[in-house]
Structure formats: structure tokens, C-alpha cells
């Protein structure tokens, strides 16, 4: 063929999709689903059989994993729906800045400074109080569909 070298300019990420398709009838309670463009944890699933030539329908009730809002959707059980890739990662808390951002230590020793403190008041006071007392805190960060948020806290003892 040709001896020329080809150069491709990369203008995007690796192309990893934020969601993957799954048949609506196979999604269960405590699983994840995308409802109205938001990643949700499924809290209730009910399936209804329909008439002679109709599709069975699945009624999903989900709670948005970042905002805590309740969302509902009804889909034919044979159709595909989007399921978000949800990851939980633990980071050690290094610092809390005045503007509400946290500084976290990653596994490879780098710092991650682009996360805000959580909006959940209970978790927020636990993190601030524990940090003020000088405890070694590990926060759990949940990420899905390009969003990240602190969702949990572990105390690994005093510094």
C-alpha cells in the first residue's frame, strides 16, 4: 500500500461511553438506570402485562445518585435503555479550602482538587468536624456520566 505516515489529531477522550444499553426487563431493584438524562439507582420496578399484541411495560422508580431526586419512567420490557457506568473510588482527604473545594490524594500520589464538598448537610458536618479534629479521613467519590460527588466517609484513625 503506502509508505506514508498517518497522523491523527486527537480531539476527544478515548471514546468510552458514559452509558451502556441493557434490556429494560433485565434491570432489577438496586441496579442503575438513566432516567430523563440523569443516573439513578433503581428503588422500585414493576412489570405490567399488556393486551394481546402489546409489549409488557416496566415501570421504574429511581433516585438520582447525585441530587437525591425521585424520577420515574415507563419503558417496554423488550426495549433497551441506558445504564450508567458508576464507579466508586476512595481518596484520602488532604485539605479543605475556604471556597468549598477539597484536596484529595489519589492512589498514585497525585492530588485531585476539582471536587466540591458534598451538599448533604450530615456528611458535610462529619467531614468538616473530622478534619478540624485532625483525623485521617478517607472519602468515597461516586462518578457517573461525567459527574463526580463525595458520597461517603471513613475514619482511618488519628494522624
Secondary structure, DSSP 4 states (H G I P E B T S, - for coil): -----------S-----SEEEEEGGG--TT-EEEETTEEEEEEEEEEE--SSSPPPEEEEEEEETTT--EEEEEEETTSEEEEE--EEEEEEEEEE-TTSEEEEE-TTS-EEEEEEPPS-HHHHHHHHHHHHTTEEEEEEEEEETTEEEEEEEEEEEE-
